[in-house]
């Protein structure tokens, strides 16, 4: 990554300017101030002002790529090394899944060298037990095996609540996090315990794979030495000894998925109450493809439920009036409280709702919304966006670069990652992951406010224009 000197030199070269000429264009009386910034001798306020002058100068006309590079340089200067590393991982986390990395497994006794997928793809009924490995890019490969029904994965982790370890863990498991064949459990220990632990293997990056060969049980023990490579040893028999060594981690592990969500038998009413409690009296920062049913007017919400797939079996959900009261509370949480509510959406996804009446994560018990209902919903959101100082709706600029999971930061409580395209059927595929590490929440909030909102979303006037175009579409099709 470029530093400030390299960035400014690249700008000079591409625009044909000396340091003195660049300083003059930006309004500096001499080149000394710019030279000090290039030499990393200026304070953060001076550097921030310089960066803003560069971005605002029409004659220099920074490209989007140059602006992004400048923002990252400034961000790195403002943050500690650990914070910047965590922020950089978070930036990747919000994007689509990275290319699949397939670690190399080497048997030091036989010299066999095989990639993980090459070794295990031909097999079935695999059972993987993974310890730690938050920095190992193995979960994309394991996700391929679980998605094909070939394997189940138990993942046990130790964490010292450190910021960087937390972010690395989220990034590593995201490819497999929402697979029903994956279980993740985390045990929290003090950093000193991790560093001085006498049990050795319990704090290592280890993977055990159990399988059958010629009708006989075997297992591989893999010890990872680096991000791309691990040593594996094959043994006949079961892996009981290794599992007994992991008993402590297994007994103290707290599930990382669906943690805190009401028991499935309590149903949708309990889930709505859970959401109300999360949203109540706190700021919310949300990134998702389109808006949720909690932002649909209550009367529309009730009609869509009464006339939906559960019309003949409403008892599955409980009393409609009770559900409607919970939705009113959620709408009050969204529109009436005096804490910031920022919602970042994808324009293309919202347009799909406008045309089809279906949200990307529409609750399975609702019918499709009519054109009239879509129109009223959009008018409600535009009104709140324009008149409510605490509620703001934003559309992404480069929406193809942002993943489809719903990512919600409830200030002071946690950050939730919800499976893309969920239908909130709590008895089937719905999956959530809640991160509660305080430093992580602080970092995400700052990242959202100082990186996502200033640089990644459309300006307010364009957001308003897009909403008005959607409303006009509904009106014109309503008339037809």
N, C-alpha and C positions, 0 to 999 in steps of 0.2 A: 504494500500500500504506500502511496506517495506521502511524504511529509510536506509541510508548508513551503519549504524552499523549492522542492521539486515541482510542486503544483504551480507556484508563481513563475518559475522558469519556463514551464510548459506554456503558460499563458503568454508570457513575453515572446517566446519563439513563434507561437502560432499567430500572434497579432503584430509581430514585428516591432516590439516596444522595448526600450531600455527601462531599467528600474526607475530612473528619473522621470521618464515620459509616463510610465504607469502611475507613479505617485502624483504627478501633475493632473492626470485625467481624473484621479479619485479625489482631488481637492486638497492634497497634502502640500504644505509649503516647501518641503524638501523631501529628498529620497531617504532621509535617515530613519523616519518612522517605519517605512516599508522594509528597509534593510534590517531593522531590529526585529520585525515580525518574522522575516525569513530566517533570521539567526536564532529564533526561539528565545529572544530576550525581552519580549513584551508581555504585559500582563493580559489576563483573559479578556478584560473589557476592551482593550485596544485591538486584540485579535478578532473579537466578535464584531466590532465596528468595521474593521477592514473587510471581513468576509461579507458583511451586509452591503458595503459599498461596491464590492466586486459584483455581487448578484444583482444589484439595482442599476448598474451602469448600462444604459442601452447600447452604447458604442462597443462595449466589450462583448455583449450578447453571449453570455455563458450558455453552453448547451445543457440539456438535462443531465447528461453524464458528468459534465464538469461541475454542475451544481451539486449533484449527489456526492462526488468526490470531496468537494469543499466542505459539505456538511459533515461528512465522516471525519475529516481532519479536525474540524472544530470540536466535534463530539469527543474525539479521542483526547484532545487537550483538556477538556472540561472534566473528564472522568479519570478515576484511578485505573491502573492497568487491569485489575481484576474486573472492575465495572465495565470497562470498554470491551474486554473479551466476552463478558456475559451479554452485553448489548449486541455485539456482533453476532453471537449465536442466536439471540432472540430475533434479530433481523432475518436470519436464515430460517428460523422456526416458523415465521409467519408466511414464508414463501412455500411453493409447492415442494413435495418431497425431493431431496437431492438424488442424483443418479445412484443406482444400486452399486454398493461396494461389496465384493465377495471375498472375505479374508482367506488367506492361504493357510492351510493346515499342514504342518510338517511333522513327520514321525522321525525323531532323532535316532531311533534304533534301526529302522528299516530303510530310512531315506525316502519313504513315500512322501510325495508332495501333491496335495489335492486342494482345490478350492472347496469351501464349505458346501456350496450347492452341488458341485460335481460329486462330492462324496455321498451326500445324503439324499439327493433328488431321486435316485432309483429305489430308495427304501420307502416303506410305509410303517405306520404304527410307531413312529418315533416319539420319544419323550425327552425333551430338553429341559435341563435344570441349569439356570444361569445365575451366577453370583456376581453382583456389581456390573462391570462391563459398560458403565455409563459413557466411557470414551471409546468404546469399540464399535465399529460400524457393522454389527452382525445382525441387527434386528430387521433390516430390509430383506436380507436373505432368509431369515427365519420366517418372516411374514409370507414369503412366497410358498414356503413349505406348509404353513398353517392354512393359508388360503386354499390350497389344493387338498386339504384334509389329510395330509401326510403326517402331521406332527401336532403335539401340544407343547406349550412352553410355560414353565414356571420360572419366574424371574424374582430373585431375592436381592435386595439392595441394602447397603448400609449408607447412611447419610449423616453428616455432621452439621446439617442445616446451613452449609456455606452456600453463598450465592452462585458461584461458578459451578459447583457440583450439581446444584439443583437444576440449573439451566441445561447443563450437559445431559443430565438424566432425561429431561423432557424431550430434548432434541433426539436423543438416541432411540427412545422407545416409541416415538410418534408413529413410525410406519406400521407398528404392530399393536399399538395401544388399544384400538377398538375391536380387535379380533376376539371373538368369544373363546378361542382356544389359547388365548394368552392370559396369564395371571401375573400381576405385578404386586409385590409387597415390599414395603420399605420399613427398615428399623432405624430409629434415630439414636445416635450415640455421640458423645463428645469427641471433638477432633483429637484430643490427647489419647483417647482410647484407640482411635483408628491408627494413629502414628506409633503407639507403643504396644499394640496388641500382640501378645506372645503366641497366639494361635495360628499366626501365619496365613494359612489358606483362607481363613474367614474374611480377610480384608483384600484378598487377591481378586483378579479378574479371571473367573473360572467358568467353564461350560462342561456339563456332563450330558452325553447323548446315549440313551439306552435303546437298543434295537435287538432284533433276532437275526442270526445268520445260520443257515442250515438247521433251523429249528432250535438252536441253542441261544440263550440270552447272552448278549455281549454289551459292553459299554465303552465309550471313548471318554477319556478325561483330557480336556483341552485347557492348557495354561497359556493365556495371552501375554506375550512379551511386548507387543507394540500394536498400534491401531490396525495394521494390515496383516499381522501374522501371529500364529499361535503354535505351540508344540502339542501334539496329541499322542496319547498312549492308549492302546486298545487292550482290553482285558475280557476274558470269558467270565460268565457269571453275572450276578446282579450288582448294582452300585450301592448296596446297602451301607457299606463303610463310609462312602463319600456323603451319602444322605445323612448319616448320623452326625457327621462333622458339621452339617448345615442346620442341625436341629435348632440351635439357638436363634439363628436368623429367621427360621421359619416360624418359631413360636412367638417371636416379638414383632413380626411383620404386620404392618397396617396396610390394607389394600389401597392401591393408588387409583383404582377405577371405581366409579360409582360410589365413592366414599361420601358418606353423609346423606345420600339419597334415601328417602323412606323405603322401607321394606316393600318389595314389589306387590305383596298381597294387599297392601293398603291402597294401591291404585292411584288414579290421576288426581283425585282430590288432595291426597297427602302430598303429591308432587307439587301441585299449585301452591299449597301452603308453605312448602319448603322454599319455593321461588320467592314468595312474598317476603319471607323472613330475610332472605339474602338481599333483596332489593331495598328493603325498608330503611329510610333515613340514612342513605349513604350514596355517594357518587358512584356512577356506573360508566365504564368505558368498554364499548362493545364493538367487535369486528365480526361481520357475518355476511353471507350473500345478500339476504333481504330481511325485511323486518319480521317480527314474530306476531303470533296471534294475540299476545298481550297488548299490542298497539292497535288492534281492531276494535272499533266501538262495541260496547258490551251487548247492545241489542242485536247486532249482527252476529257476534260471537255465539249468543244463545240460540239464535235461529239456525245457524250453521250446525250446531251440535244437535238440536232437537230434530233436524231433518237429515242428519248424517247417517252413517252406517250403523250407529247404535240406537237408532230411533225405536226399534222394537225391543231393545235390551238396555235401557238407560240405567238399570240397576247396577250394571257393571261399573258405571262411573259414580254413582251416588246421586244425591238429590241435585237436580239442575239448579235450583235456586241457590243452594250452598255454593255450587261451582261458580255461578254468576257473581255472587258476592266476593269470592276470591279474585275473580277477574277484575272486578271494580277496584279492589285493593291494589292489584298489580298495575292497573292503569293510573291509579292515584300515585303509585310509586314512580311511574314513568313521567307523568305530566304535572303533578301537583306539588311535589316536594321541592325544597329549595337547595338541592345539591345538583352538581353537574351531571347531565345525562348526554353522553356522546355516542352516537350510533353511526358506524361506518359501513356502508353498503356497496354492493356492486350494481352498477346501473343496469347491466344486462340481466341480472337476476330479478331485479325489481320490474323491469319491462316484461319479463316472462310472466310474473304474477299479474301484471296489468292485462296481458293478453289471454291468460288461461284461468285466472282466478285461483291458482294453486301456489302456495308458498313453498320454498325449497325444503322447509322442515315442517310442513303442515301436519298438525295432530291428526292421527289416523281416524279419530272419531268425527271429524268435520266433513261436511260436503264442500264442493267447490263454491266459491263466492260468486254471486251474480255481478254483472257489470255495474249495476246500481250500487251494490255493496262495495265494490272496488273503488268506485268514484267517491263515496262517502269516507272510506278509509283514507284515501289519498288527500282529500280536503282536510281531514282531521290532522294528518301529519304535517301538511303545509302550514296550517294555522298554528300548530304548536311550534314548528320551526321558526316561523316569522314573529310570533307574539310572545313566546315563552323564553325568557332569558336563560333558563336553566336547561332547556332541551334543544339539542342541535343534531341535525341529520347531515351526513356527509356522504358523497359518492367518491369512490376511489378513482384515481387517474389511471394507473396501470393495473387494472383489475385482474388481468391474466397472471400477474406475478404473485397474487395473494391466494393462499390456500382457502378451501371452502369450509373448514371447520368453524364453528362459532366459538369465538374467544371472548370471554367476558371477565373484566376485572371489577370485582366488588370491593371498593376501597376499604381497607382495614380488615377484610375477611379472607379473600382468596381470589385466585384466578381460575376460572373454569374453562375447560376445553371440551366441547360437545361434538360428538361424531357428526360429520357432514351428512346432510340429507336425512337426518333422523326424523321419524314420524312420532316420537315420544311414546311408542308402545313399550312400556316399562317391562313387559313380560317377554320381550323378544330381543331386539337388537340395539335398544337405546344404550348409549355409553357416555359417561362423563368422567372427567379427570380434574380434580381440584388441587391446586398448589397453594399452600398457605404460608410459605416462607416469607417473613416480613420484608427482608431486603429485596427479594424478587419482586414483590408487589410494588415497592417503592420504585424499583428500576423500571418495571413495565409501565407504571403511571407516567414517569418522566419520559420514557420512550414514546408513549402514545401522544403526550401533549407537545413534546418538543421535536419529534421526528415525523410521526404519522400525520398529525394535523397540519403542520406547516408545509410539508413537502409531498405528501402522498395522496391528498384529497383535492377535489375540485374546489375552486373558490366559491364563496357563498352565493354570488350572483348566478353562477352556472348551476349550482344545486337547485336554486329557486326556479330557474328556467326549465330544468329537466322535469321537476315536479309539475310545473304548469303544463308542459307538453304531455305528460302522462294523464293529467286531468282532462285536457282537451281531447285526447284519444278516447277516454271513457265516455265523455259527453257526446262526441260525434257518433260513436258506436251505439250509444244509448238511444239516440234520435232515430237511427236506422231501424 
